[in-house]
Amino acid sequence: MLYEKQQGSAAIGRRSCLVLPRCWICDQVPSGGIRDGIRLKKAFICSGCERIIVQSDVASGQYQIFINRLKKILL
């Protein structure tokens, strides 16, 4: 996701583009930007989804969904 940010008065007429990450699991842009998650290869996983993955019970169906998504990233 690209976000255009207007610089201060010294940079009138110029814009800088920020590239904001989108979580590969929940498809949301984290509030903390790139520092609010981890990167695996070219995919980004937000800290919220990372926490859910780590705390999920291995026998749950949700855990299997996460494993299948992670396999797509890594393989």
Contacts in CASP RR format, 6 or more apart in sequence:
PFRMAT RR
TARGET T0000
AUTHOR 0000-0000-0000
METHOD contacts of the structure
MODEL  1
MLYEKQQGSAAIGRRSCLVLPRCWICDQVPSGGIRDGIRLKKAFICSGCE
RIIVQSDVASGQYQIFINRLKKILL
1 19 0 8 1.000
1 20 0 8 1.000
1 21 0 8 1.000
1 22 0 8 1.000
1 29 0 8 1.000
2 17 0 8 1.000
2 18 0 8 1.000
2 19 0 8 1.000
2 20 0 8 1.000
3 17 0 8 1.000
3 18 0 8 1.000
3 19 0 8 1.000
3 20 0 8 1.000
4 15 0 8 1.000
4 16 0 8 1.000
4 17 0 8 1.000
4 18 0 8 1.000
5 15 0 8 1.000
5 16 0 8 1.000
5 17 0 8 1.000
5 18 0 8 1.000
6 15 0 8 1.000
7 14 0 8 1.000
7 15 0 8 1.000
7 16 0 8 1.000
20 29 0 8 1.000
20 33 0 8 1.000
20 34 0 8 1.000
21 29 0 8 1.000
21 30 0 8 1.000
21 33 0 8 1.000
21 34 0 8 1.000
21 37 0 8 1.000
21 39 0 8 1.000
21 44 0 8 1.000
21 46 0 8 1.000
22 28 0 8 1.000
22 29 0 8 1.000
22 44 0 8 1.000
23 29 0 8 1.000
23 30 0 8 1.000
23 44 0 8 1.000
23 45 0 8 1.000
23 46 0 8 1.000
23 49 0 8 1.000
24 43 0 8 1.000
24 44 0 8 1.000
24 45 0 8 1.000
24 69 0 8 1.000
24 73 0 8 1.000
25 45 0 8 1.000
25 46 0 8 1.000
25 49 0 8 1.000
25 53 0 8 1.000
25 66 0 8 1.000
25 69 0 8 1.000
26 46 0 8 1.000
26 48 0 8 1.000
26 49 0 8 1.000
28 46 0 8 1.000
30 36 0 8 1.000
30 37 0 8 1.000
30 46 0 8 1.000
30 47 0 8 1.000
30 48 0 8 1.000
34 44 0 8 1.000
36 46 0 8 1.000
36 47 0 8 1.000
37 44 0 8 1.000
37 45 0 8 1.000
37 46 0 8 1.000
37 47 0 8 1.000
37 48 0 8 1.000
37 50 0 8 1.000
38 44 0 8 1.000
38 45 0 8 1.000
38 47 0 8 1.000
38 50 0 8 1.000
39 45 0 8 1.000
40 70 0 8 1.000
40 73 0 8 1.000
40 74 0 8 1.000
41 73 0 8 1.000
41 74 0 8 1.000
43 73 0 8 1.000
45 53 0 8 1.000
49 66 0 8 1.000
52 62 0 8 1.000
52 66 0 8 1.000
53 63 0 8 1.000
53 66 0 8 1.000
53 70 0 8 1.000
56 62 0 8 1.000
56 63 0 8 1.000
56 66 0 8 1.000
57 63 0 8 1.000
END
